[in-house]
Amino acid sequence: MKTKKNPEITVTVTINSQIDQAFNYIAPINLTHILRGNAMIPAIVDTSVKEGWNKAGLQRTVYFADGSTSQESLLTVNAPTSFSYKNEHFTSKVLSALLKRLEGEWLFTDLGNNKTKIDWTYRAVPKKFFARLIVKLVLMKAVKTMLNDALAIITNDLETGQLEAGTTWKQNQEQ
């Protein structure tokens, strides 16, 4: 019997940034800055770990604007080319009914000439067949919009040299 592939989307951007600069800014980024929510997905308003999010095995609680939470685990960190994570244990009634977990993966490719290609993949692991349909037809479209919005913020931050706190990337690295 053939198994169904889990719903998955990948968003891609090429930015004017060196690969290590992009990786070092994105991997530990403040999620409240880039994941601002949309009509289907509430914004992230806080995380239990704010600094040092850079080592496989770390876990944190993610807090959403609707009062729900999830548990995020950093699975792999291969600087400056990739990192991956998963979100699970959703307290949202809707997400907990639909999903076992969400898996995220970032791949960074050095294109030379101060350009980096970034591929960000989100994979949903639904609980049941019916959930798979809803996730594929509804939720993943909202996730794609959210990821594209986040990449636009990140691209602007890196290409202008302005981080969310108003410091430049170089100043942030020196702290």
The 8 nearest C-alpha neighbors of each residue, nearest first, counted from 0:
[[1, 2, 3, 4, 128, 5, 127, 131],
 [0, 2, 3, 4, 5, 128, 6, 131],
 [3, 1, 0, 4, 5, 128, 6, 131],
 [4, 2, 5, 1, 6, 128, 131, 0],
 [3, 5, 6, 2, 7, 124, 1, 122],
 [4, 6, 124, 123, 7, 3, 122, 125],
 [7, 5, 123, 135, 122, 4, 8, 134],
 [6, 8, 122, 121, 5, 123, 9, 120],
 [9, 7, 121, 120, 122, 10, 143, 6],
 [8, 10, 120, 119, 118, 121, 11, 7],
 [9, 11, 119, 118, 120, 147, 8, 12],
 [12, 10, 118, 117, 119, 9, 13, 116],
 [11, 13, 117, 116, 14, 118, 10, 150],
 [14, 12, 116, 115, 117, 114, 15, 11],
 [15, 13, 115, 114, 16, 154, 12, 116],
 [14, 16, 114, 113, 158, 115, 13, 17],
 [17, 15, 113, 114, 14, 115, 21, 18],
 [16, 18, 113, 20, 19, 114, 115, 21],
 [17, 19, 21, 20, 115, 109, 22, 16],
 [20, 18, 22, 79, 21, 17, 23, 78],
 [19, 21, 23, 17, 18, 22, 24, 16],
 [22, 20, 18, 24, 19, 23, 25, 16],
 [21, 23, 19, 25, 79, 24, 20, 26],
 [24, 22, 20, 21, 25, 19, 26, 27],
 [23, 25, 21, 22, 26, 28, 20, 27],
 [24, 26, 28, 22, 27, 23, 21, 153],
 [25, 27, 28, 22, 23, 24, 53, 82],
 [26, 28, 52, 25, 53, 24, 29, 23],
 [29, 27, 25, 26, 30, 24, 32, 33],
 [28, 30, 31, 32, 27, 49, 33, 163],
 [31, 29, 32, 33, 34, 28, 43, 45],
 [32, 30, 43, 44, 29, 34, 33, 45],
 [31, 33, 30, 29, 34, 163, 35, 28],
 [32, 34, 149, 30, 31, 35, 152, 29],
 [35, 33, 31, 30, 36, 42, 43, 149],
 [34, 36, 42, 33, 43, 31, 32, 37],
 [42, 35, 37, 41, 40, 34, 145, 43],
 [36, 38, 40, 39, 41, 145, 35, 42],
 [37, 39, 40, 36, 41, 141, 42, 145],
 [40, 38, 37, 141, 41, 138, 36, 142],
 [39, 41, 36, 37, 38, 42, 141, 142],
 [42, 40, 36, 64, 63, 65, 37, 43],
 [36, 43, 41, 35, 64, 63, 34, 44],
 [42, 44, 63, 31, 62, 34, 45, 64],
 [43, 45, 31, 63, 62, 64, 42, 46],
 [46, 44, 62, 43, 61, 31, 47, 63],
 [47, 45, 61, 48, 60, 62, 49, 59],
 [46, 48, 60, 59, 49, 61, 45, 62],
 [49, 47, 46, 59, 50, 52, 60, 51],
 [48, 50, 46, 47, 51, 29, 52, 27],
 [51, 49, 52, 48, 27, 53, 29, 28],
 [50, 52, 53, 49, 27, 48, 54, 57],
 [53, 51, 27, 50, 54, 48, 57, 49],
 [52, 54, 51, 27, 76, 55, 26, 57],
 [53, 55, 57, 76, 56, 52, 73, 75],
 [56, 54, 75, 74, 73, 57, 76, 53],
 [55, 57, 73, 74, 54, 72, 58, 75],
 [58, 56, 73, 55, 72, 54, 59, 52],
 [59, 57, 72, 71, 73, 56, 70, 60],
 [60, 58, 71, 47, 48, 70, 61, 72],
 [59, 61, 70, 47, 46, 69, 71, 62],
 [60, 62, 46, 69, 68, 70, 45, 59],
 [63, 61, 68, 45, 44, 43, 46, 67],
 [62, 64, 43, 67, 44, 65, 66, 42],
 [65, 63, 42, 66, 41, 44, 43, 62],
 [64, 66, 63, 67, 41, 42, 91, 62],
 [67, 65, 64, 63, 68, 62, 91, 90],
 [68, 66, 91, 90, 63, 65, 62, 69],
 [69, 67, 62, 61, 90, 89, 63, 60],
 [70, 68, 89, 61, 88, 87, 60, 86],
 [69, 71, 60, 87, 86, 88, 59, 61],
 [70, 72, 86, 59, 58, 85, 60, 69],
 [73, 71, 58, 85, 84, 57, 74, 56],
 [72, 74, 84, 55, 57, 56, 75, 83],
 [73, 75, 84, 55, 83, 56, 72, 76],
 [76, 74, 55, 82, 83, 73, 77, 84],
 [75, 77, 82, 55, 78, 81, 54, 83],
 [78, 76, 81, 80, 82, 79, 75, 83],
 [79, 77, 80, 76, 81, 22, 82, 19],
 [78, 80, 19, 22, 77, 81, 18, 107],
 [79, 81, 107, 78, 106, 77, 108, 22],
 [82, 80, 106, 77, 105, 107, 78, 79],
 [81, 83, 76, 75, 105, 77, 104, 106],
 [84, 82, 104, 75, 74, 103, 73, 105],
 [83, 85, 73, 74, 103, 72, 102, 104],
 [84, 86, 102, 72, 101, 71, 103, 87],
 [87, 85, 71, 101, 70, 100, 69, 102],
 [86, 88, 100, 70, 89, 69, 99, 85],
 [89, 87, 69, 70, 90, 95, 86, 100],
 [90, 88, 69, 95, 91, 87, 68, 94],
 [89, 91, 67, 68, 92, 95, 88, 69],
 [92, 90, 67, 94, 89, 93, 95, 68],
 [93, 91, 95, 94, 96, 90, 89, 67],
 [92, 94, 96, 91, 95, 97, 90, 98],
 [95, 93, 97, 91, 96, 98, 92, 89],
 [94, 96, 89, 92, 97, 98, 93, 91],
 [97, 95, 93, 94, 92, 98, 126, 130],
 [98, 96, 130, 94, 95, 125, 126, 93],
 [99, 97, 125, 126, 100, 95, 94, 124],
 [98, 100, 126, 124, 125, 87, 97, 95],
 [101, 99, 87, 98, 124, 86, 123, 102],
 [100, 102, 123, 86, 85, 122, 124, 87],
 [103, 101, 85, 122, 121, 84, 123, 86],
 [102, 104, 121, 84, 83, 120, 85, 122],
 [103, 105, 83, 120, 119, 82, 84, 106],
 [104, 106, 119, 81, 82, 118, 83, 120],
 [107, 105, 81, 118, 117, 80, 119, 104],
 [106, 108, 80, 117, 116, 81, 115, 105],
 [109, 107, 116, 115, 110, 117, 80, 106],
 [110, 108, 115, 18, 111, 114, 116, 107],
 [109, 111, 114, 115, 108, 116, 112, 113],
 [112, 110, 113, 109, 114, 115, 17, 18],
 [111, 113, 114, 110, 17, 15, 109, 115],
 [112, 114, 17, 16, 111, 15, 115, 110],
 [115, 113, 15, 16, 110, 112, 14, 111],
 [114, 116, 109, 110, 14, 18, 108, 13],
 [117, 115, 13, 108, 107, 12, 14, 109],
 [116, 118, 107, 12, 11, 106, 13, 115],
 [117, 119, 11, 106, 105, 10, 9, 120],
 [120, 118, 105, 10, 9, 104, 11, 117],
 [121, 119, 9, 104, 103, 8, 118, 105],
 [120, 122, 103, 8, 102, 7, 9, 123],
 [123, 121, 7, 102, 101, 6, 103, 120],
 [122, 124, 101, 6, 125, 5, 7, 100],
 [123, 125, 100, 99, 5, 98, 101, 122],
 [126, 124, 98, 131, 99, 97, 127, 130],
 [125, 127, 98, 99, 97, 130, 124, 128],
 [128, 126, 130, 129, 125, 131, 97, 98],
 [127, 129, 131, 130, 132, 126, 125, 133],
 [130, 128, 132, 131, 127, 133, 126, 97],
 [129, 131, 97, 127, 133, 128, 132, 125],
 [132, 130, 128, 134, 125, 129, 133, 135],
 [133, 131, 135, 129, 130, 134, 136, 128],
 [134, 132, 130, 136, 135, 137, 131, 129],
 [133, 135, 138, 131, 132, 137, 136, 139],
 [134, 136, 132, 133, 6, 139, 137, 131],
 [135, 137, 133, 134, 132, 138, 139, 140],
 [138, 136, 133, 134, 140, 139, 135, 141],
 [137, 139, 134, 141, 140, 142, 135, 136],
 [138, 140, 142, 141, 135, 137, 134, 143],
 [141, 139, 143, 142, 138, 137, 144, 136],
 [142, 140, 144, 138, 139, 143, 39, 145],
 [141, 143, 139, 145, 140, 144, 146, 138],
 [144, 142, 146, 140, 145, 141, 139, 147],
 [143, 145, 141, 147, 142, 146, 148, 140],
 [144, 146, 142, 148, 143, 147, 149, 141],
 [147, 145, 149, 143, 148, 144, 142, 150],
 [146, 148, 150, 144, 149, 145, 143, 151],
 [147, 149, 145, 151, 146, 150, 144, 152],
 [150, 148, 33, 146, 152, 151, 147, 34],
 [149, 151, 153, 147, 152, 148, 154, 146],
 [150, 152, 154, 148, 149, 153, 155, 147],
 [153, 151, 149, 155, 150, 154, 156, 33],
 [154, 152, 150, 156, 155, 151, 157, 149],
 [155, 153, 151, 157, 156, 152, 150, 158],
 [154, 156, 152, 158, 153, 157, 159, 151],
 [157, 155, 161, 153, 162, 154, 159, 158],
 [158, 156, 160, 154, 159, 155, 153, 16],
 [157, 159, 155, 160, 156, 15, 154, 16],
 [160, 158, 161, 156, 157, 155, 154, 167],
 [161, 159, 157, 167, 158, 156, 168, 162],
 [162, 160, 167, 156, 159, 165, 166, 157],
 [163, 161, 165, 156, 166, 164, 167, 168],
 [162, 164, 165, 161, 32, 156, 166, 29],
 [165, 163, 162, 166, 161, 167, 32, 171],
 [164, 166, 162, 163, 161, 167, 160, 168],
 [167, 165, 162, 164, 161, 170, 171, 168],
 [166, 168, 161, 160, 170, 169, 162, 171],
 [167, 169, 171, 170, 160, 172, 162, 166],
 [168, 170, 172, 171, 167, 173, 160, 166],
 [171, 169, 173, 167, 172, 168, 166, 174],
 [170, 172, 168, 169, 174, 173, 167, 166],
 [173, 171, 169, 170, 174, 168, 23, 167],
 [174, 172, 170, 171, 169, 168, 167, 166],
 [173, 171, 172, 170, 169, 168, 166, 167]]
